[in-house]
Amino acid sequence: MLPGFFDSVVTLIIKTSTDLPPDARAAMRAAMDQEPEGTRAAQALAIIGQNIDQAAAGEGAICQDTGMATFEVKTPVGVNQIWMKQQIKKAIAEATKRGKLRPNSVDSLTGENSGDNLGPGTPIVHFEQWEREDVEVKLILKGGGCENMNAQYSVPTELAHLGRADRTLDGVRKCILHAVWSAQGKGCAPGAIGVCVGGDRTSGYLTAKEQLFRTLDDLNPDPRLAELEAEIMRTVNTLGVGTMGFGGRISLIGCKVGALNRLPASFFVSVAYDCWAFRRLGIVVDAQSGVIKEWLYRDPSVATIPMMDQAGFRRTGREIAVTTPLDEATVRSLKVGDVVLMSGRAYTGRDAVHHHLVSHAPPVDLRGSVIYHCGPVVAREGDGWRVTAAGPTTSIREEPYQGDIIRKYGVRAVIGKGGMGGRTLAALQEAGAVYLNAIGGAAQFYARCIEGVEGVSLLEFGTPEAMWHLKLKDFPAIVTMDAHGHSLHQDIEDQSGAELQTLASARF
Ligand code: SF4
């Protein structure tokens, strides 16, 4: 039975996780060309560009959140899909073992990580039969940060800044704009969205995600939807959300819309938000041998053009170098917009660590410390560990805990992405601490800013959730919430909200 199928799927997974497809590269290249030199958006895009190159060159994960693996498989009639699904699961476990996927499958009741990305519901595999002789396997890896930014609207509805969204194409347009605005930088903008008009709640989300299998530059065969997609892309970038929500000219790199019939009583608009790390590839394999006959979305005979012509963070001379442990005076001197190069010890902490710290003493002294919202990909190396991917995770999830932890344990800086809310901002001001935004998805870039792993605590929470003791060296991040009550995230949300209002009245 298809002796080469397992190896072909392993190759597909690794390539998808490590090498951004040409259409996503082209869209990101175009975004880079739009942002003026020296702006926050341009600096962030330069890091993203380097990260894309580093991932491809070293076959490392583009982002440490290697995401939910979703396979769409088409088979000729008569192919054993049960066997094929087993092979796909084995391939997922193998890619995880090789460090190309982070262990991402967590028991929702116990919080236990299966360690091999297998478990109920993971990976997602959809089969369809077709009347062709080959087998087609498409894969998308969609991370949690952007998945959390998906949205489903039941229209008619009232939307902030946009007013009423009716059961019309203009109502759909408003829902799409609202979804992009709501995501701000939390889904690692500039993203791409798949949209479904209609269906029920389940088929709507599924079809929205399936739209992400279209190429970013294709043309919708339905002229009405083609016009809607074009209208969104013509106007959405005036919102000014920008890369990572830092403000800027490009907030979205693609909009793909499908439609399903619906019940008369329901009208859903479902939006699947994907980040700039738009990892989606496919293969066509021989139905007898299982060997790859053709790649989808990429032509292996065409050499990849690097995103950047040089490696390393582009310094402007205005960066501020700081070393941990941090004192209050240093932290209070930092202002929103400052670019910091952080060196010294930092501790990773995400959902499990924050939940733990509100009711347990920390395993290390956190006075003057830096907490990094990050679930790294870490490989065993002799008696020690090596970080192979380490970008920031979405910070807002820790909003219920962060302020208390800062006050209680004397934390001086938090690094993450997407910003935090009012409770954290108040704690920063009161206790003398800052929030720094690192560039989401830049897992390879930041792994190179980590000189070593000096220890680990709470490993029982699993690799991504453990508290890793990292030695940073010139780790660049931007102060987006300071100890003076300022938040760049709030400013951009307010400004882009005002733009949204202008777009509301635009005719469609
Ligand atoms: S780039 Fe951002 S949103 Fe996308 S998978 Fe990585 S961390 Fe998540």
Boltz pocket constraint, residues with backbone or C-beta under 6 A from the ligand:
constraints:
  - pocket:
      binder: B
      contacts: [[A, 63], [A, 64], [A, 65], [A, 66], [A, 67], [A, 142], [A, 143], [A, 144], [A, 145], [A, 146], [A, 147], [A, 186], [A, 187], [A, 188], [A, 275], [A, 276], [A, 277], [A, 391], [A, 392], [A, 393], [A, 394], [A, 440], [A, 441], [A, 442]]
      max_distance: 6.0
